[in-house]
Amino acid sequence: MTKKDSDRLVSVRDAAAALGCSVATVWRGVASGTLPQPIRIGGMTRWSASEIAAFIESAKANREAA
């Protein structure tokens, strides 16, 4: 992911696609504190693409450490 891409804000559908899960699973992850909180701008709810990427990298590192 380039610097430009990492600064993007993505929708819940895009976040779910990046994680390979459903939209409902993203919301459950947010509610449980597993996934980062979204950014709310006006009526929009978005996630930082870099935070989603960091979450994925962290999960990979935890998998390798186990």
PDB file of N, CA, C and O in Angstrom:
ATOM      1  N   MET A   1       0.852  -1.179   0.000  1.00  0.00           N
ATOM      2  CA  MET A   1       0.000   0.000   0.000  1.00  0.00           C
ATOM      3  C   MET A   1       0.898   1.242   0.000  1.00  0.00           C
ATOM      4  O   MET A   1       1.785   1.361   0.846  1.00  0.00           O
ATOM      5  N   THR A   2       0.683   2.144  -0.916  1.00  0.00           N
ATOM      6  CA  THR A   2       1.491   3.352  -1.004  1.00  0.00           C
ATOM      7  C   THR A   2       1.023   4.378   0.017  1.00  0.00           C
ATOM      8  O   THR A   2      -0.047   4.234   0.609  1.00  0.00           O
ATOM      9  N   LYS A   3       1.830   5.417   0.221  1.00  0.00           N
ATOM     10  CA  LYS A   3       1.473   6.487   1.159  1.00  0.00           C
ATOM     11  C   LYS A   3       0.135   7.092   0.782  1.00  0.00           C
ATOM     12  O   LYS A   3      -0.703   7.347   1.646  1.00  0.00           O
ATOM     13  N   LYS A   4      -0.065   7.322  -0.504  1.00  0.00           N
ATOM     14  CA  LYS A   4      -1.327   7.914  -0.963  1.00  0.00           C
ATOM     15  C   LYS A   4      -2.499   7.002  -0.618  1.00  0.00           C
ATOM     16  O   LYS A   4      -3.530   7.476  -0.140  1.00  0.00           O
ATOM     17  N   ASP A   5      -2.352   5.692  -0.856  1.00  0.00           N
ATOM     18  CA  ASP A   5      -3.413   4.742  -0.548  1.00  0.00           C
ATOM     19  C   ASP A   5      -3.659   4.639   0.943  1.00  0.00           C
ATOM     20  O   ASP A   5      -4.804   4.496   1.372  1.00  0.00           O
ATOM     21  N   SER A   6      -2.594   4.711   1.748  1.00  0.00           N
ATOM     22  CA  SER A   6      -2.750   4.533   3.184  1.00  0.00           C
ATOM     23  C   SER A   6      -3.484   5.706   3.829  1.00  0.00           C
ATOM     24  O   SER A   6      -4.018   5.563   4.929  1.00  0.00           O
ATOM     25  N   ASP A   7      -3.519   6.843   3.177  1.00  0.00           N
ATOM     26  CA  ASP A   7      -4.219   8.009   3.711  1.00  0.00           C
ATOM     27  C   ASP A   7      -5.698   8.015   3.320  1.00  0.00           C
ATOM     28  O   ASP A   7      -6.449   8.887   3.756  1.00  0.00           O
ATOM     29  N   ARG A   8      -6.113   7.064   2.514  1.00  0.00           N
ATOM     30  CA  ARG A   8      -7.504   6.996   2.054  1.00  0.00           C
ATOM     31  C   ARG A   8      -8.422   6.619   3.199  1.00  0.00           C
ATOM     32  O   ARG A   8      -8.031   5.942   4.150  1.00  0.00           O
ATOM     33  N   LEU A   9      -9.650   7.078   3.075  1.00  0.00           N
ATOM     34  CA  LEU A   9     -10.715   6.654   3.971  1.00  0.00           C
ATOM     35  C   LEU A   9     -11.599   5.710   3.186  1.00  0.00           C
ATOM     36  O   LEU A   9     -11.964   5.996   2.045  1.00  0.00           O
ATOM     37  N   VAL A  10     -11.951   4.572   3.799  1.00  0.00           N
ATOM     38  CA  VAL A  10     -12.727   3.568   3.095  1.00  0.00           C
ATOM     39  C   VAL A  10     -14.045   3.301   3.820  1.00  0.00           C
ATOM     40  O   VAL A  10     -14.158   3.495   5.030  1.00  0.00           O
ATOM     41  N   SER A  11     -15.027   2.856   3.059  1.00  0.00           N
ATOM     42  CA  SER A  11     -16.348   2.551   3.606  1.00  0.00           C
ATOM     43  C   SER A  11     -16.317   1.220   4.348  1.00  0.00           C
ATOM     44  O   SER A  11     -15.339   0.476   4.283  1.00  0.00           O
ATOM     45  N   VAL A  12     -17.399   0.941   5.047  1.00  0.00           N
ATOM     46  CA  VAL A  12     -17.505  -0.333   5.762  1.00  0.00           C
ATOM     47  C   VAL A  12     -17.450  -1.500   4.776  1.00  0.00           C
ATOM     48  O   VAL A  12     -16.887  -2.548   5.094  1.00  0.00           O
ATOM     49  N   ARG A  13     -18.021  -1.335   3.603  1.00  0.00           N
ATOM     50  CA  ARG A  13     -17.958  -2.408   2.599  1.00  0.00           C
ATOM     51  C   ARG A  13     -16.528  -2.641   2.130  1.00  0.00           C
ATOM     52  O   ARG A  13     -16.101  -3.782   1.954  1.00  0.00           O
ATOM     53  N   ASP A  14     -15.787  -1.544   1.929  1.00  0.00           N
ATOM     54  CA  ASP A  14     -14.389  -1.680   1.521  1.00  0.00           C
ATOM     55  C   ASP A  14     -13.552  -2.313   2.630  1.00  0.00           C
ATOM     56  O   ASP A  14     -12.689  -3.148   2.360  1.00  0.00           O
ATOM     57  N   ALA A  15     -13.807  -1.918   3.872  1.00  0.00           N
ATOM     58  CA  ALA A  15     -13.092  -2.500   5.015  1.00  0.00           C
ATOM     59  C   ALA A  15     -13.394  -3.993   5.104  1.00  0.00           C
ATOM     60  O   ALA A  15     -12.491  -4.803   5.312  1.00  0.00           O
ATOM     61  N   ALA A  16     -14.657  -4.351   4.946  1.00  0.00           N
ATOM     62  CA  ALA A  16     -15.050  -5.764   4.987  1.00  0.00           C
ATOM     63  C   ALA A  16     -14.379  -6.543   3.862  1.00  0.00           C
ATOM     64  O   ALA A  16     -13.926  -7.668   4.073  1.00  0.00           O
ATOM     65  N   ALA A  17     -14.311  -5.961   2.684  1.00  0.00           N
ATOM     66  CA  ALA A  17     -13.664  -6.632   1.549  1.00  0.00           C
ATOM     67  C   ALA A  17     -12.176  -6.838   1.825  1.00  0.00           C
ATOM     68  O   ALA A  17     -11.631  -7.898   1.519  1.00  0.00           O
ATOM     69  N   ALA A  18     -11.520  -5.836   2.399  1.00  0.00           N
ATOM     70  CA  ALA A  18     -10.091  -5.954   2.707  1.00  0.00           C
ATOM     71  C   ALA A  18      -9.841  -7.043   3.744  1.00  0.00           C
ATOM     72  O   ALA A  18      -8.812  -7.718   3.711  1.00  0.00           O
ATOM     73  N   LEU A  19     -10.789  -7.209   4.662  1.00  0.00           N
ATOM     74  CA  LEU A  19     -10.657  -8.204   5.721  1.00  0.00           C
ATOM     75  C   LEU A  19     -11.208  -9.569   5.323  1.00  0.00           C
ATOM     76  O   LEU A  19     -10.968 -10.566   6.004  1.00  0.00           O
ATOM     77  N   GLY A  20     -11.945  -9.607   4.218  1.00  0.00           N
ATOM     78  CA  GLY A  20     -12.536 -10.867   3.772  1.00  0.00           C
ATOM     79  C   GLY A  20     -13.656 -11.339   4.680  1.00  0.00           C
ATOM     80  O   GLY A  20     -13.796 -12.532   4.949  1.00  0.00           O
ATOM     81  N   CYS A  21     -14.453 -10.385   5.150  1.00  0.00           N
ATOM     82  CA  CYS A  21     -15.557 -10.730   6.044  1.00  0.00           C
ATOM     83  C   CYS A  21     -16.798  -9.930   5.656  1.00  0.00           C
ATOM     84  O   CYS A  21     -16.776  -9.162   4.694  1.00  0.00           O
ATOM     85  N   SER A  22     -17.857 -10.114   6.397  1.00  0.00           N
ATOM     86  CA  SER A  22     -19.092  -9.385   6.121  1.00  0.00           C
ATOM     87  C   SER A  22     -19.084  -8.021   6.793  1.00  0.00           C
ATOM     88  O   SER A  22     -18.286  -7.755   7.692  1.00  0.00           O
ATOM     89  N   VAL A  23     -19.984  -7.170   6.342  1.00  0.00           N
ATOM     90  CA  VAL A  23     -20.160  -5.853   6.952  1.00  0.00           C
ATOM     91  C   VAL A  23     -20.542  -6.013   8.426  1.00  0.00           C
ATOM     92  O   VAL A  23     -20.048  -5.278   9.280  1.00  0.00           O
ATOM     93  N   ALA A  24     -21.413  -6.967   8.718  1.00  0.00           N
ATOM     94  CA  ALA A  24     -21.829  -7.200  10.104  1.00  0.00           C
ATOM     95  C   ALA A  24     -20.640  -7.594  10.981  1.00  0.00           C
ATOM     96  O   ALA A  24     -20.566  -7.195  12.143  1.00  0.00           O
ATOM     97  N   THR A  25     -19.725  -8.364  10.435  1.00  0.00           N
ATOM     98  CA  THR A  25     -18.539  -8.770  11.195  1.00  0.00           C
ATOM     99  C   THR A  25     -17.656  -7.569  11.497  1.00  0.00           C
ATOM    100  O   THR A  25     -17.072  -7.488  12.578  1.00  0.00           O
ATOM    101  N   VAL A  26     -17.552  -6.642  10.563  1.00  0.00           N
ATOM    102  CA  VAL A  26     -16.779  -5.413  10.818  1.00  0.00           C
ATOM    103  C   VAL A  26     -17.403  -4.673  11.998  1.00  0.00           C
ATOM    104  O   VAL A  26     -16.696  -4.267  12.920  1.00  0.00           O
ATOM    105  N   TRP A  27     -18.712  -4.497  11.974  1.00  0.00           N
ATOM    106  CA  TRP A  27     -19.375  -3.774  13.062  1.00  0.00           C
ATOM    107  C   TRP A  27     -19.230  -4.504  14.389  1.00  0.00           C
ATOM    108  O   TRP A  27     -19.071  -3.859  15.425  1.00  0.00           O
ATOM    109  N   ARG A  28     -19.279  -5.839  14.384  1.00  0.00           N
ATOM    110  CA  ARG A  28     -19.070  -6.600  15.625  1.00  0.00           C
ATOM    111  C   ARG A  28     -17.648  -6.393  16.136  1.00  0.00           C
ATOM    112  O   ARG A  28     -17.432  -6.273  17.342  1.00  0.00           O
ATOM    113  N   GLY A  29     -16.686  -6.353  15.232  1.00  0.00           N
ATOM    114  CA  GLY A  29     -15.295  -6.117  15.618  1.00  0.00           C
ATOM    115  C   GLY A  29     -15.094  -4.739  16.227  1.00  0.00           C
ATOM    116  O   GLY A  29     -14.330  -4.582  17.180  1.00  0.00           O
ATOM    117  N   VAL A  30     -15.772  -3.749  15.682  1.00  0.00           N
ATOM    118  CA  VAL A  30     -15.700  -2.391  16.234  1.00  0.00           C
ATOM    119  C   VAL A  30     -16.323  -2.377  17.632  1.00  0.00           C
ATOM    120  O   VAL A  30     -15.756  -1.809  18.566  1.00  0.00           O
ATOM    121  N   ALA A  31     -17.494  -3.006  17.769  1.00  0.00           N
ATOM    122  CA  ALA A  31     -18.196  -3.023  19.057  1.00  0.00           C
ATOM    123  C   ALA A  31     -17.383  -3.727  20.134  1.00  0.00           C
ATOM    124  O   ALA A  31     -17.415  -3.328  21.298  1.00  0.00           O
ATOM    125  N   SER A  32     -16.654  -4.775  19.751  1.00  0.00           N
ATOM    126  CA  SER A  32     -15.870  -5.523  20.736  1.00  0.00           C
ATOM    127  C   SER A  32     -14.501  -4.905  20.995  1.00  0.00           C
ATOM    128  O   SER A  32     -13.803  -5.309  21.925  1.00  0.00           O
ATOM    129  N   GLY A  33     -14.115  -3.933  20.182  1.00  0.00           N
ATOM    130  CA  GLY A  33     -12.813  -3.294  20.337  1.00  0.00           C
ATOM    131  C   GLY A  33     -11.699  -3.992  19.576  1.00  0.00           C
ATOM    132  O   GLY A  33     -10.536  -3.605  19.687  1.00  0.00           O
ATOM    133  N   THR A  34     -12.041  -5.013  18.809  1.00  0.00           N
ATOM    134  CA  THR A  34     -11.049  -5.732  18.018  1.00  0.00           C
ATOM    135  C   THR A  34     -10.578  -4.904  16.828  1.00  0.00           C
ATOM    136  O   THR A  34      -9.387  -4.865  16.522  1.00  0.00           O
ATOM    137  N   LEU A  35     -11.509  -4.251  16.168  1.00  0.00           N
ATOM    138  CA  LEU A  35     -11.197  -3.406  15.014  1.00  0.00           C
ATOM    139  C   LEU A  35     -11.193  -1.941  15.426  1.00  0.00           C
ATOM    140  O   LEU A  35     -11.855  -1.564  16.393  1.00  0.00           O
ATOM    141  N   PRO A  36     -10.442  -1.106  14.691  1.00  0.00           N
ATOM    142  CA  PRO A  36     -10.391   0.321  15.037  1.00  0.00           C
ATOM    143  C   PRO A  36     -11.750   1.008  14.868  1.00  0.00           C
ATOM    144  O   PRO A  36     -12.565   0.614  14.034  1.00  0.00           O
ATOM    145  N   GLN A  37     -11.964   2.030  15.668  1.00  0.00           N
ATOM    146  CA  GLN A  37     -13.181   2.828  15.562  1.00  0.00           C
ATOM    147  C   GLN A  37     -13.176   3.584  14.228  1.00  0.00           C
ATOM    148  O   GLN A  37     -12.118   3.997  13.754  1.00  0.00           O
ATOM    149  N   PRO A  38     -14.337   3.762  13.634  1.00  0.00           N
ATOM    150  CA  PRO A  38     -14.409   4.523  12.377  1.00  0.00           C
ATOM    151  C   PRO A  38     -14.303   6.024  12.632  1.00  0.00           C
ATOM    152  O   PRO A  38     -14.410   6.504  13.761  1.00  0.00           O
ATOM    153  N   ILE A  39     -14.094   6.723  11.558  1.00  0.00           N
ATOM    154  CA  ILE A  39     -14.072   8.196  11.558  1.00  0.00           C
ATOM    155  C   ILE A  39     -15.420   8.639  11.014  1.00  0.00           C
ATOM    156  O   ILE A  39     -15.845   8.183   9.953  1.00  0.00           O
ATOM    157  N   ARG A  40     -16.078   9.507  11.722  1.00  0.00           N
ATOM    158  CA  ARG A  40     -17.381   9.998  11.261  1.00  0.00           C
ATOM    159  C   ARG A  40     -17.216  11.428  10.761  1.00  0.00           C
ATOM    160  O   ARG A  40     -16.745  12.309  11.481  1.00  0.00           O
ATOM    161  N   ILE A  41     -17.617  11.633   9.510  1.00  0.00           N
ATOM    162  CA  ILE A  41     -17.538  12.946   8.869  1.00  0.00           C
ATOM    163  C   ILE A  41     -18.917  13.243   8.313  1.00  0.00           C
ATOM    164  O   ILE A  41     -19.346  12.635   7.333  1.00  0.00           O
ATOM    165  N   GLY A  42     -19.603  14.172   8.936  1.00  0.00           N
ATOM    166  CA  GLY A  42     -20.971  14.449   8.517  1.00  0.00           C
ATOM    167  C   GLY A  42     -21.792  13.187   8.667  1.00  0.00           C
ATOM    168  O   GLY A  42     -21.824  12.595   9.746  1.00  0.00           O
ATOM    169  N   GLY A  43     -22.454  12.768   7.612  1.00  0.00           N
ATOM    170  CA  GLY A  43     -23.252  11.558   7.631  1.00  0.00           C
ATOM    171  C   GLY A  43     -22.488  10.323   7.198  1.00  0.00           C
ATOM    172  O   GLY A  43     -23.076   9.248   7.078  1.00  0.00           O
ATOM    173  N   MET A  44     -21.186  10.452   6.961  1.00  0.00           N
ATOM    174  CA  MET A  44     -20.380   9.325   6.483  1.00  0.00           C
ATOM    175  C   MET A  44     -19.648   8.650   7.632  1.00  0.00           C
ATOM    176  O   MET A  44     -19.270   9.291   8.613  1.00  0.00           O
ATOM    177  N   THR A  45     -19.459   7.366   7.493  1.00  0.00           N
ATOM    178  CA  THR A  45     -18.642   6.595   8.427  1.00  0.00           C
ATOM    179  C   THR A  45     -17.566   5.915   7.599  1.00  0.00           C
ATOM    180  O   THR A  45     -17.859   5.154   6.677  1.00  0.00           O
ATOM    181  N   ARG A  46     -16.317   6.199   7.939  1.00  0.00           N
ATOM    182  CA  ARG A  46     -15.200   5.682   7.157  1.00  0.00           C
ATOM    183  C   ARG A  46     -14.088   5.194   8.080  1.00  0.00           C
ATOM    184  O   ARG A  46     -14.003   5.595   9.241  1.00  0.00           O
ATOM    185  N   TRP A  47     -13.241   4.323   7.542  1.00  0.00           N
ATOM    186  CA  TRP A  47     -12.069   3.835   8.252  1.00  0.00           C
ATOM    187  C   TRP A  47     -10.828   4.282   7.505  1.00  0.00           C
ATOM    188  O   TRP A  47     -10.838   4.421   6.282  1.00  0.00           O
ATOM    189  N   SER A  48      -9.773   4.503   8.244  1.00  0.00           N
ATOM    190  CA  SER A  48      -8.484   4.799   7.644  1.00  0.00           C
ATOM    191  C   SER A  48      -7.948   3.511   7.033  1.00  0.00           C
ATOM    192  O   SER A  48      -7.845   2.492   7.715  1.00  0.00           O
ATOM    193  N   ALA A  49      -7.612   3.558   5.759  1.00  0.00           N
ATOM    194  CA  ALA A  49      -7.077   2.371   5.087  1.00  0.00           C
ATOM    195  C   ALA A  49      -5.791   1.911   5.760  1.00  0.00           C
ATOM    196  O   ALA A  49      -5.520   0.712   5.819  1.00  0.00           O
ATOM    197  N   SER A  50      -4.999   2.847   6.267  1.00  0.00           N
ATOM    198  CA  SER A  50      -3.748   2.463   6.931  1.00  0.00           C
ATOM    199  C   SER A  50      -4.019   1.740   8.249  1.00  0.00           C
ATOM    200  O   SER A  50      -3.255   0.852   8.625  1.00  0.00           O
ATOM    201  N   GLU A  51      -5.090   2.102   8.959  1.00  0.00           N
ATOM    202  CA  GLU A  51      -5.427   1.407  10.201  1.00  0.00           C
ATOM    203  C   GLU A  51      -5.913  -0.011   9.916  1.00  0.00           C
ATOM    204  O   GLU A  51      -5.601  -0.937  10.666  1.00  0.00           O
ATOM    205  N   ILE A  52      -6.669  -0.183   8.844  1.00  0.00           N
ATOM    206  CA  ILE A  52      -7.116  -1.524   8.464  1.00  0.00           C
ATOM    207  C   ILE A  52      -5.904  -2.371   8.068  1.00  0.00           C
ATOM    208  O   ILE A  52      -5.804  -3.535   8.456  1.00  0.00           O
ATOM    209  N   ALA A  53      -4.990  -1.788   7.300  1.00  0.00           N
ATOM    210  CA  ALA A  53      -3.782  -2.513   6.893  1.00  0.00           C
ATOM    211  C   ALA A  53      -2.932  -2.869   8.112  1.00  0.00           C
ATOM    212  O   ALA A  53      -2.382  -3.968   8.179  1.00  0.00           O
ATOM    213  N   ALA A  54      -2.820  -1.960   9.069  1.00  0.00           N
ATOM    214  CA  ALA A  54      -2.051  -2.219  10.295  1.00  0.00           C
ATOM    215  C   ALA A  54      -2.697  -3.344  11.105  1.00  0.00           C
ATOM    216  O   ALA A  54      -1.998  -4.178  11.681  1.00  0.00           O
ATOM    217  N   PHE A  55      -4.033  -3.366  11.147  1.00  0.00           N
ATOM    218  CA  PHE A  55      -4.741  -4.437  11.845  1.00  0.00           C
ATOM    219  C   PHE A  55      -4.412  -5.787  11.210  1.00  0.00           C
ATOM    220  O   PHE A  55      -4.156  -6.760  11.919  1.00  0.00           O
ATOM    221  N   ILE A  56      -4.417  -5.846   9.900  1.00  0.00           N
ATOM    222  CA  ILE A  56      -4.116  -7.089   9.184  1.00  0.00           C
ATOM    223  C   ILE A  56      -2.676  -7.518   9.462  1.00  0.00           C
ATOM    224  O   ILE A  56      -2.421  -8.694   9.722  1.00  0.00           O
ATOM    225  N   GLU A  57      -1.740  -6.578   9.409  1.00  0.00           N
ATOM    226  CA  GLU A  57      -0.330  -6.903   9.665  1.00  0.00           C
ATOM    227  C   GLU A  57      -0.138  -7.383  11.096  1.00  0.00           C
ATOM    228  O   GLU A  57       0.638  -8.308  11.336  1.00  0.00           O
ATOM    229  N   SER A  58      -0.827  -6.776  12.040  1.00  0.00           N
ATOM    230  CA  SER A  58      -0.754  -7.195  13.441  1.00  0.00           C
ATOM    231  C   SER A  58      -1.279  -8.613  13.604  1.00  0.00           C
ATOM    232  O   SER A  58      -0.690  -9.422  14.322  1.00  0.00           O
ATOM    233  N   ALA A  59      -2.383  -8.912  12.941  1.00  0.00           N
ATOM    234  CA  ALA A  59      -2.947 -10.267  13.005  1.00  0.00           C
ATOM    235  C   ALA A  59      -1.980 -11.284  12.423  1.00  0.00           C
ATOM    236  O   ALA A  59      -1.858 -12.392  12.947  1.00  0.00           O
ATOM    237  N   LYS A  60      -1.290 -10.922  11.342  1.00  0.00           N
ATOM    238  CA  LYS A  60      -0.291 -11.815  10.751  1.00  0.00           C
ATOM    239  C   LYS A  60       0.849 -12.067  11.728  1.00  0.00           C
ATOM    240  O   LYS A  60       1.284 -13.205  11.904  1.00  0.00           O
ATOM    241  N   ALA A  61       1.334 -11.000  12.365  1.00  0.00           N
ATOM    242  CA  ALA A  61       2.446 -11.126  13.311  1.00  0.00           C
ATOM    243  C   ALA A  61       2.034 -11.993  14.498  1.00  0.00           C
ATOM    244  O   ALA A  61       2.826 -12.813  14.964  1.00  0.00           O
ATOM    245  N   ASN A  62       0.818 -11.826  14.989  1.00  0.00           N
ATOM    246  CA  ASN A  62       0.348 -12.623  16.108  1.00  0.00           C
ATOM    247  C   ASN A  62       0.204 -14.085  15.717  1.00  0.00           C
ATOM    248  O   ASN A  62       0.449 -14.977  16.529  1.00  0.00           O
ATOM    249  N   ARG A  63      -0.189 -14.325  14.492  1.00  0.00           N
ATOM    250  CA  ARG A  63      -0.311 -15.694  13.994  1.00  0.00           C
ATOM    251  C   ARG A  63       1.050 -16.375  13.947  1.00  0.00           C
ATOM    252  O   ARG A  63       1.188 -17.539  14.321  1.00  0.00           O
ATOM    253  N   GLU A  64       2.049 -15.638  13.486  1.00  0.00           N
ATOM    254  CA  GLU A  64       3.388 -16.200  13.342  1.00  0.00           C
ATOM    255  C   GLU A  64       4.046 -16.437  14.696  1.00  0.00           C
ATOM    256  O   GLU A  64       4.861 -17.348  14.842  1.00  0.00           O
ATOM    257  N   ALA A  65       3.691 -15.615  15.693  1.00  0.00           N
ATOM    258  CA  ALA A  65       4.276 -15.736  17.016  1.00  0.00           C
ATOM    259  C   ALA A  65       3.684 -16.901  17.801  1.00  0.00           C
ATOM    260  O   ALA A  65       4.302 -17.403  18.740  1.00  0.00           O
ATOM    261  N   ALA A  66       2.498 -17.324  17.418  1.00  0.00           N
ATOM    262  CA  ALA A  66       1.811 -18.390  18.186  1.00  0.00           C
ATOM    263  C   ALA A  66       2.317 -19.758  17.851  1.00  0.00           C
ATOM    264  O   ALA A  66       1.840 -20.746  18.410  1.00  0.00           O
TER     265      ALA A  66
END
